[in-house]
Amino acid sequence: MNRQSIFFTISVSFVISICLVIISFLILITHDYRMKEGQLLDKYVPVMKMINRQEKSKIDDEFIKSLEEINYKLFVNITDINAITYNQKTQILFEKVHPKSDDIFRILSLNDKNYIYMKKRAETLLIEDNNSSNSNSHIYIILVFAILFITIILVYLITLRKLMPLKILKDKVKTLGDENFDFECCNTDGKDEVSLLAVEFKKSAEKLKSLKEARNIFIRNIMHELKTPITKGKFLTQLEQNEENNEKLKSVFNRLESLINEFASIEELISSNKNIEKRFYYLDDIVDNAKDILMVEDEYVISKYENKKLEINFKLFSIAVKNLIDNAIKYSPNKEVVIKTEDENIIFENSGEALKYPLEKYFEPFFSNEDKQKDSFGLGLYIISNILKANNYILEYEYFDGINRFICKKDNLSTI
């Protein structure tokens, strides 16, 4: 594991915390044991001294009675003594053996009662403490430290779980250079900092993906759109040089210049989420501008619309209308398109075969038709859809009686 990693730092901190907890636990347990040992000695050493002052032969009923008055019971019968001292459940709380005389002093515990065991010069005595009450402080210490230990482990696991998406996110960010824009693996619903970071990286990835698509569309659209003016320009260069042909050649170069500006507008629209500037323009002006851009004769565009005033971006909307006219003419047997209006909707009609796929499929960039002899207009519809959406329109499609109807429908809820 990388020593500079956050996960390494957290793991080391966890190990140190566990070690400190264990050390603290051992210190407290030892201290508690010594305190209990001291309390037992303070309580039973005076009794032991009182017994030592008595010879076994002088232990009479009066002495036994004096012990009973302070709630102590004396055992002198060896059988009774062995029944307690050799019981497997008996615990030795304290033991002291004299190094020279081998005298033994023990404090025993059995069934929540304490006993004083004394062996001196082959004489054995056992005294039962009827007031004994063993403290369970060590149990509480163990319980507290068990809770603390479990809490530290849970905090460590929760922290790792919270930070694990950060590791996944790091690996995903590394793949951005390979144009892998998939950030769906990360949790973007949480409100913690890692989730918010994942949201921002996902937005950045989507932005980069849009930029990549925009540039691909930009290049592909150039190849598609520049064919007509370049073909016309090549044809004009082969004709006799006169004023009329020179003017036509100039118009070709003007067309090329307008196409470059058009491509720049499309690239900016697709790669940006900024709202476009919109003003009111007449539909007539938009259609005329679209025909000029397309360099198509008026006879191929049949106008049956009401000259409405539309709130749109003139340059971009003209590009969308131009592409709709181009697609309608290109895929119509009679090479004609009819433009109509119904309420606030603008409709482009042409005769021909119905679309082979749902309209939404053609909104995908670089969607290809099966007809390889014609240029796919999937890219054109992708551009159209984005431009209409930016101008608060949506594109719908109908087909009946051999007529294709592309409807630019007003949608006030639609935004870029």
Secondary structure, DSSP 4 states (H G I P E B T S, - for coil): --TTSHHHHHHHHHHHHHHHHHHHHHHHHHHHHHHHHHHHHHHHHHHHHHHHTS-GGG--HHHHHHHHHTTEEEE--HHHHHHHHT-TT-EEEEEEE-TTT--EEEEEEETTEEEEEEEETTEEEEEEETT-----HHHHHHHHHHHHHHHHHHHHHHHHHHHHHHHHHHHHHHGGGGT----TTS--S--SHHHHHHHHHHHHHHHHHHHHHHHHHHHHHHHHHTHHHHHHHHHHHTS---HHHHHHHHHHHHHHHHHHHHHHHHHHHHH--PPPP-EEEEHHHHHHHHHHHHT--GGGEEEES---EEEE-HHHHHHHHHHHHHHHHHT-TT--EEEEEETTEEEEEEESPPPSS-HHHHTSTT---S-TTS---HHHHHHHHHHHHHTTEEEEEEEETTEEEEEEEE-TT---
